[in-house]
Amino acid sequence: MAGKLRSFDQFGILSRSCSLLDNVVLEGACERVVVGNLYCDIPLGLYAIRGENVVLIGVLDSEKEELPPHMTAVSAAEIKRAQKAEREATYLKGSMRKRMEFLDFD
């Protein structure tokens, strides 16, 4: 998820890992969905993230290339179809493995 940092609320409460719990508000947030060599940035708008879910915040360098050259940008509808196909392939692989359970693969 990426966006412009608009608010940073530091409570100063220490968690078990000794890090501060901070709430973050992102403006113009977007989620990058990657499936194989395809990707799509899905706009989320204004996004509030609770403190226990904050892992890393950093500045993106616009001069630097973000993605490898073999990645292809697609529409949200195409990425959803690719996600569905990937889920179905994973399910099929799992169900085939269950059918072949009597064989000793190890």
Residue frames as qw, qx, qy, qz and C-alpha x, y, z in Angstrom:
[[0.000, 0.893, 0.451, 0.000, 0.00, 0.00, 0.00],
 [0.428, 0.001, 0.021, 0.904, 1.32, 3.44, -0.84],
 [0.033, -0.867, -0.440, -0.230, -0.02, 6.96, -0.37],
 [0.178, 0.594, -0.222, 0.752, 0.79, 10.44, 0.92],
 [0.435, -0.333, -0.674, 0.496, 1.25, 10.54, 4.69],
 [0.132, -0.670, -0.224, -0.696, -1.25, 13.10, 6.04],
 [0.549, -0.677, 0.181, -0.456, -1.42, 12.31, 9.74],
 [0.622, 0.164, -0.699, 0.312, 0.84, 10.53, 12.18],
 [0.574, -0.659, 0.052, -0.483, -0.56, 10.04, 15.69],
 [0.518, 0.255, -0.731, 0.363, 2.03, 8.80, 18.15],
 [0.678, -0.630, -0.219, -0.308, 0.54, 7.53, 21.41],
 [0.034, 0.648, -0.649, 0.397, 3.80, 6.46, 23.01],
 [0.870, -0.259, 0.279, -0.314, 2.38, 3.12, 24.15],
 [0.033, 0.523, -0.841, -0.134, 5.02, 0.40, 24.17],
 [0.916, 0.054, -0.195, -0.348, 4.10, -3.00, 22.78],
 [0.910, -0.324, 0.241, 0.099, 5.76, -6.33, 23.60],
 [0.799, 0.328, 0.108, 0.491, 8.28, -5.82, 20.81],
 [0.407, -0.576, -0.082, 0.705, 9.24, -2.45, 22.35],
 [0.206, 0.224, 0.415, 0.857, 8.08, -0.42, 19.35],
 [0.220, 0.256, 0.299, -0.893, 5.66, 2.49, 19.48],
 [0.292, 0.517, 0.801, 0.085, 2.08, 1.96, 18.37],
 [0.024, 0.344, -0.128, -0.930, 1.31, 4.67, 15.81],
 [0.512, 0.618, 0.579, -0.144, -1.84, 5.41, 13.85],
 [0.230, -0.221, 0.475, 0.820, -1.34, 6.54, 10.26],
 [0.515, 0.684, 0.387, -0.342, -3.64, 8.29, 7.76],
 [0.384, -0.110, 0.603, 0.691, -2.74, 7.97, 4.06],
 [0.453, 0.661, 0.146, -0.580, -4.23, 10.20, 1.36],
 [0.592, 0.603, -0.397, -0.357, -4.45, 8.85, -2.18],
 [0.489, -0.359, 0.794, -0.032, -3.57, 5.35, -0.99],
 [0.769, 0.350, -0.353, -0.401, -3.38, 2.54, -3.51],
 [0.773, -0.277, 0.568, -0.046, -2.87, -1.20, -3.22],
 [0.359, 0.543, -0.664, -0.369, -0.53, -2.90, -5.70],
 [0.887, -0.004, 0.405, -0.219, -1.80, -6.37, -6.60],
 [0.179, 0.580, -0.734, -0.305, 0.75, -8.65, -8.29],
 [0.892, 0.082, 0.404, -0.183, -0.13, -11.93, -9.99],
 [0.838, 0.238, 0.300, 0.390, 2.73, -13.58, -11.86],
 [0.435, 0.021, 0.205, 0.877, 4.12, -10.92, -14.23],
 [0.080, -0.668, -0.443, -0.593, 0.96, -8.77, -14.08],
 [0.254, -0.315, -0.529, 0.746, 0.25, -5.94, -11.65],
 [0.087, -0.704, -0.439, -0.551, -2.42, -3.33, -11.00],
 [0.130, -0.002, -0.458, 0.879, -2.53, -0.34, -8.64],
 [0.243, -0.632, -0.696, -0.237, -6.03, -0.27, -7.14],
 [0.008, -0.445, 0.190, -0.875, -6.91, 3.17, -5.69],
 [0.393, -0.421, -0.772, 0.268, -8.19, 3.12, -2.10],
 [0.140, -0.831, -0.197, -0.501, -8.53, 6.86, -1.41],
 [0.216, -0.667, 0.446, -0.556, -8.19, 8.02, 2.20],
 [0.826, -0.095, -0.555, 0.033, -6.98, 5.16, 4.39],
 [0.392, -0.711, 0.408, -0.418, -6.58, 5.01, 8.19],
 [0.745, 0.140, -0.638, 0.136, -4.29, 2.31, 9.57],
 [0.699, -0.698, -0.009, -0.153, -4.41, 1.28, 13.23],
 [0.146, -0.827, 0.536, -0.091, -1.17, 1.35, 15.18],
 [0.701, -0.303, 0.645, -0.001, -0.67, -2.37, 15.65],
 [0.812, 0.444, 0.365, 0.097, -0.78, -2.86, 11.86],
 [0.273, 0.926, -0.257, -0.035, 1.97, -0.37, 11.00],
 [0.928, -0.109, 0.129, 0.333, 5.15, -2.14, 9.97],
 [0.529, -0.161, 0.253, 0.794, 7.17, 0.22, 7.78],
 [0.284, 0.918, 0.245, -0.133, 6.76, 3.69, 6.37],
 [0.548, -0.272, 0.337, 0.715, 9.25, 5.06, 3.86],
 [0.289, 0.731, -0.090, -0.612, 9.65, 7.59, 1.09],
 [0.799, 0.354, 0.439, 0.207, 9.40, 6.32, -2.49],
 [0.230, -0.501, 0.379, 0.743, 12.08, 7.63, -4.83],
 [0.640, 0.644, 0.262, -0.326, 10.26, 8.71, -8.00],
 [0.245, 0.746, -0.544, -0.296, 13.54, 8.75, -9.95],
 [0.217, -0.299, 0.929, 0.019, 14.16, 5.06, -9.29],
 [0.557, 0.003, -0.651, -0.516, 12.48, 2.30, -11.31],
 [0.618, -0.301, 0.424, -0.590, 9.90, 0.66, -9.00],
 [0.908, 0.074, 0.350, -0.218, 9.27, -2.60, -10.82],
 [0.497, -0.221, 0.702, 0.460, 11.35, -5.02, -12.88],
 [0.244, 0.349, -0.410, -0.806, 11.00, -4.43, -16.66],
 [0.163, -0.087, -0.931, -0.314, 9.16, -7.74, -17.26],
 [0.114, 0.445, 0.727, -0.511, 6.14, -6.63, -15.17],
 [0.014, -0.339, -0.574, -0.746, 3.05, -5.57, -17.14],
 [0.234, 0.162, 0.413, -0.865, 0.43, -3.10, -15.92],
 [0.136, -0.338, -0.839, -0.403, -3.16, -4.30, -16.42],
 [0.401, -0.453, -0.116, -0.788, -6.64, -3.12, -15.49],
 [0.414, -0.259, 0.645, -0.588, -8.37, -3.98, -12.22],
 [0.882, 0.148, 0.081, -0.441, -10.76, -6.35, -14.04],
 [0.738, 0.443, -0.508, 0.026, -7.84, -8.24, -15.63],
 [0.099, 0.434, -0.763, 0.468, -5.97, -8.59, -12.33],
 [0.656, -0.125, 0.454, -0.589, -9.14, -9.93, -10.66],
 [0.912, 0.280, -0.159, -0.253, -9.45, -12.55, -13.43],
 [0.523, 0.494, -0.647, 0.254, -5.77, -13.46, -12.99],
 [0.265, -0.364, 0.678, -0.581, -6.26, -13.76, -9.20],
 [0.836, 0.030, 0.235, -0.495, -9.28, -16.02, -9.73],
 [0.837, 0.399, -0.369, -0.061, -7.36, -18.21, -12.19],
 [0.249, 0.497, -0.721, 0.414, -4.44, -18.45, -9.75],
 [0.523, -0.241, 0.559, -0.596, -6.78, -19.42, -6.87],
 [0.913, 0.178, 0.030, -0.365, -8.45, -22.08, -9.02],
 [0.673, 0.479, -0.550, 0.122, -5.07, -23.49, -10.10],
 [0.041, -0.430, 0.734, -0.525, -3.95, -23.66, -6.47],
 [0.725, -0.076, 0.391, -0.562, -7.20, -25.37, -5.48],
 [0.894, 0.328, -0.219, -0.211, -6.88, -27.85, -8.34],
 [0.428, 0.508, -0.690, 0.288, -3.29, -28.63, -7.36],
 [0.308, -0.317, 0.677, -0.588, -4.38, -29.22, -3.75],
 [0.838, 0.070, 0.233, -0.488, -7.30, -31.41, -4.73],
 [0.791, 0.426, -0.436, -0.055, -5.10, -33.48, -7.08],
 [0.170, 0.467, -0.758, 0.422, -2.60, -33.96, -4.27],
 [0.579, -0.174, 0.537, -0.589, -5.40, -35.18, -1.95],
 [0.907, 0.240, -0.059, -0.341, -6.51, -37.71, -4.56],
 [0.731, 0.433, -0.496, 0.181, -2.96, -39.02, -4.83],
 [0.419, -0.706, 0.419, -0.387, -2.44, -39.18, -1.05],
 [0.965, -0.166, 0.191, -0.060, -2.10, -42.93, -1.10],
 [0.776, 0.461, -0.176, 0.393, 1.14, -42.54, -3.08],
 [0.622, -0.647, -0.029, 0.441, 4.26, -41.82, -1.05],
 [0.428, 0.872, -0.027, 0.237, 5.76, -38.65, -2.56],
 [0.291, -0.874, 0.381, -0.082, 8.45, -38.32, 0.11]]
